[in-house]
C-alpha cells in the first residue's frame, strides 16, 4: 500500500545520537507538528486532549534486523517486542503532550523524534481506551532509561 | 512511501456493523494475529508483555472526511481528534491483550478489527512509556460506549 505523509514533525534533534529513546525521556523537548494545510480542518477539537499519539515514519532508520539489542538493553529481543526504529515497516509511535494549536501547527512537548520526520497520522490519547492497568513489562522490567549505547544503531 | 503488511489479523467480525468501536468494548473477543513466517523471529520475547499495540490498515474504510461525527458522538470532530477508521492514511491502532504465542501466531483478546485486516506493525505496550496519568479526554469526556449509529460510516 502507498501511504503519503500528512505533515512533518519539527524537533530539536538533528542527529540520531541526540534523540531521546522515548518521549518520557525527552525532558520536555518541544516540537512543532506541521500538518499540511489541506488537512488542517482534521485538527478540529484536538485542543481538548492533553496528549496525542504521533504515528510517523522512521525515514533515517538503519538496517532492519528482526532480532537485535534495543537501546535499553544489551540482550537481543525481537523487533516486535521492542520499539526500536529499525522495523520492517518503519512505523513509529510516540505519545506527546499537546500544548497549543495554531491553525495547522501543533506545539508539543516531550518529542522524541528526529527533525523533519514524516508524519503519518495523529490520534487523540483517550484514557478510556489507552490507559491499561497492570500491564506487564516483559524484558523492560527493571530496565531504566539510559543514554543510547555508543556506536549502536 | 510503500508499506507492505507484515501479517493478517483474524477476528470474529466480518461486517463493519459487528465490529466494536474500540478494544475496551470488545468484551474479550478473541483474535489471531498471523505474522508472516518470515517475520516470526521478530516476535522473540513478546510473550513477556500482557498487552501489545497492533498497527494495521483500515482496508475497508469508507470515504475519508476531515471532519465528521465519530461513532461515539453525533457532533462532528476533526478526524485527527478521533479514532474513526476513515482517515487520510488509513492507519489503525488498537491495544489488545496478548494471551499466547505459538510460532508465528499470537492469540489476543479484546480484538476490535475486521477479519482479515492487514497488519502493519506490532509494538509492546510499555507502562513506563504508554501509561499517561491525568490525560484529559477532550470531547469524549462524558461520552460512553454505545452501539454504532445505524447507517453511518
Interface residues (C-beta under 8 A of the other chain):
Chain A: X1 X2 X3 X4 X5 X6 X22 X23 X24 X35 X39 X41 X42 X43 X44 X45 X46 X47 X48 X49 X50 X51 X53 X55 X57 X66 X67 X76 X77 X78 X79 X80 X81 X82 X83 X87 X88 X89 X90 X91 X93 X95 X118 X120 X121 X122 X123 X124 X125 X126 X127 X128 X129 X130 X131 X132 X134 X135 X136 X137 X138 X139 X140 X141
Chain B: X1 X2 X3 X4 X5 X6 X22 X23 X24 X35 X39 X41 X42 X43 X44 X45 X46 X47 X48 X49 X50 X51 X53 X55 X57 X66 X67 X76 X77 X78 X79 X80 X81 X82 X83 X87 X88 X89 X90 X91 X93 X95 X118 X120 X121 X122 X123 X124 X125 X126 X127 X128 X129 X130 X131 X132 X134 X135 X136 X137 X138 X139 X140 X141
